[in-house]
Amino acid sequence: MGKILTKLSTSLKDFIQDQQMFFVATAPAEGKVNLSPKGMDTFRIMGDNRVIWLNLTGSGNETAAHVLENNRMTIMFCSFMGNPLILRLYGTAKFYQPGDAEWDKLAADFPAYGGQRQIFDMEIDAVQTSCGYAVPFYEYKEQRTRLEKWADDKGESGIHDYWEEKNKISLDGKPTGINPRKS
């Protein structure tokens, strides 16, 4: 059934590229565990042991706060169509924001979505597969476009104001490291 691997194989990379969503889990040393679903064209495989993903503006910024304090991250993919499979990537992460030296190079790999907030860069130290036999079938229809419209309607200045108001402090009162005026 399940296996623990040290890196992504070609078949697992292909599996990732076929998925329409993934889940990101992080936790601070103390406080709430965060698990977020992610979609859109926001995930890239950079090698056998490295992935990056583009984080767009949302109602909170828990992942950034957690990574600043405790850089452990788990990313999970699961098959909702076709052969069953659950894939977990375990590792450590850091992030870059607009204005950071690494930002322009990495952001060029993604569509120019409004509200781009961070790019998380994860070094994978373990890959786990499991059966996924109990994961139900779901038929993919399409990606939602509401977040893109919301960000476009706010504009860059409005997004920065939103970051200032909603994205600087986590649910547990921890700083997220976001700097709305840096970019």
C-alpha positions in Angstrom: 0.0 0.0 0.0 2.0 3.0 1.3 5.7 3.8 0.8 8.1 6.3 2.2 10.5 7.7 -0.4 13.4 10.1 -0.3 12.5 12.0 -3.4 9.8 12.5 -6.1 9.9 10.0 -8.9 8.9 10.8 -12.4 5.5 9.1 -12.0 4.8 11.1 -8.8 5.8 14.3 -10.6 3.3 13.4 -13.4 0.6 12.7 -10.7 1.2 16.1 -9.2 0.9 17.9 -12.5 -2.4 16.2 -13.2 -4.0 17.4 -9.9 -6.3 20.5 -9.8 -5.8 21.1 -6.0 -3.5 20.5 -3.1 -3.5 21.0 0.6 -0.9 22.7 2.8 -0.5 22.0 6.5 1.6 24.0 9.0 1.7 24.6 12.7 3.4 27.0 15.1 5.3 25.7 18.1 2.1 26.3 20.1 -1.3 27.3 18.7 -3.6 26.2 16.0 -2.7 23.8 13.2 -3.5 25.3 9.8 -4.7 23.2 6.8 -5.5 25.1 3.6 -6.8 23.9 0.2 -5.0 25.5 -2.8 -6.0 25.6 -6.4 -5.4 27.5 -9.6 -2.1 27.3 -11.5 0.1 27.9 -8.4 2.3 24.8 -7.9 5.7 24.1 -9.5 8.1 21.2 -9.2 11.7 22.5 -9.1 13.5 19.2 -8.8 13.3 15.8 -7.1 13.4 17.4 -3.6 12.1 20.9 -4.1 8.7 22.5 -4.9 7.4 26.0 -4.9 3.9 27.3 -4.7 2.4 30.8 -5.2 0.3 32.0 -2.3 -2.4 34.4 -3.2 -4.1 36.9 -0.9 -6.6 35.3 1.4 -8.6 36.1 4.5 -5.7 35.0 6.8 -2.0 34.4 6.5 -1.4 31.5 8.9 1.1 29.6 6.7 3.5 32.5 6.7 3.3 33.0 10.4 3.9 29.3 11.0 6.8 29.1 8.6 8.5 32.1 10.3 8.3 30.3 13.7 8.5 26.7 12.7 9.4 26.0 9.1 7.9 22.5 8.9 5.4 22.0 6.1 3.3 19.1 4.7 1.7 19.3 1.2 -0.8 16.7 0.3 -2.3 15.7 -3.1 -5.0 13.1 -3.5 -6.6 11.6 -6.5 -10.3 12.3 -6.9 -10.4 10.8 -10.4 -8.7 7.8 -11.9 -6.5 5.5 -9.8 -6.6 6.1 -6.1 -3.5 7.7 -4.5 -2.6 10.0 -1.6 0.8 11.8 -1.8 2.3 13.7 1.0 5.4 15.8 0.8 7.2 16.5 4.1 9.8 19.2 4.4 10.9 22.6 5.5 9.9 25.8 3.9 10.8 29.5 3.5 9.0 32.2 1.7 9.7 35.1 -0.6 7.6 38.2 -1.0 7.4 40.8 -3.7 10.5 43.0 -3.4 12.7 40.1 -2.2 15.7 39.3 -4.5 14.4 35.8 -5.3 10.8 37.0 -6.0 11.2 38.1 -9.7 12.9 34.9 -10.8 10.4 32.6 -9.1 7.3 34.6 -9.9 8.1 34.4 -13.6 7.1 30.7 -13.4 3.5 31.6 -12.5 0.6 33.5 -14.2 0.4 37.1 -13.2 -2.5 36.8 -10.7 -3.5 39.9 -8.8 -2.8 39.6 -5.0 0.3 37.5 -5.2 1.5 37.5 -1.6 4.3 35.0 -1.1 6.1 32.2 -2.9 6.7 29.3 -0.6 9.9 27.3 -1.3 9.9 23.8 0.2 12.8 21.4 0.5 11.4 17.9 0.6 12.9 15.5 3.1 10.3 12.7 2.8 7.7 11.6 0.3 4.9 9.3 1.4 2.4 7.5 -0.8 -0.7 5.8 0.6 -3.6 3.9 -1.0 -6.4 6.5 -1.1 -8.9 3.7 -1.4 -11.4 5.6 0.8 -11.1 8.9 -1.1 -14.4 9.4 -3.0 -14.6 10.2 -6.7 -15.2 13.8 -7.6 -15.5 15.2 -11.0 -13.5 18.3 -11.7 -15.5 21.1 -13.3 -13.3 24.2 -13.4 -11.2 26.6 -11.3 -13.0 29.4 -9.6 -12.3 32.9 -10.8 -13.8 34.9 -8.0 -10.4 35.5 -6.2 -8.9 36.9 -9.4 -11.8 39.2 -9.8 -11.7 40.3 -6.2 -8.0 41.1 -6.4 -8.3 42.9 -9.7 -11.2 45.0 -8.3 -9.1 46.0 -5.3 -6.1 46.9 -7.3 -2.5 46.9 -5.9 -3.1 49.7 -3.3 -6.3 48.0 -2.1 -4.6 44.7 -1.8 -1.8 46.3 0.3 -4.4 47.9 2.5 -6.1 44.5 2.9 -2.7 43.0 3.9 -2.2 45.7 6.5 -5.7 45.1 8.0 -6.1 41.3 7.7 -2.8 39.6 6.9 -0.1 40.9 9.3 -1.1 38.8 12.4 -2.1 35.2 12.6 -5.1 33.8 14.5 -2.7 33.1 17.4 -1.4 36.6 17.4 1.9 35.8 15.6 3.4 38.1 13.0 3.3 36.9 9.4 6.2 38.9 8.1 4.1 40.5 5.4 5.2 44.0 4.5 2.4 45.6 2.5 4.6 48.5 1.4 7.8 46.6 0.5 6.7 45.4 -3.0 
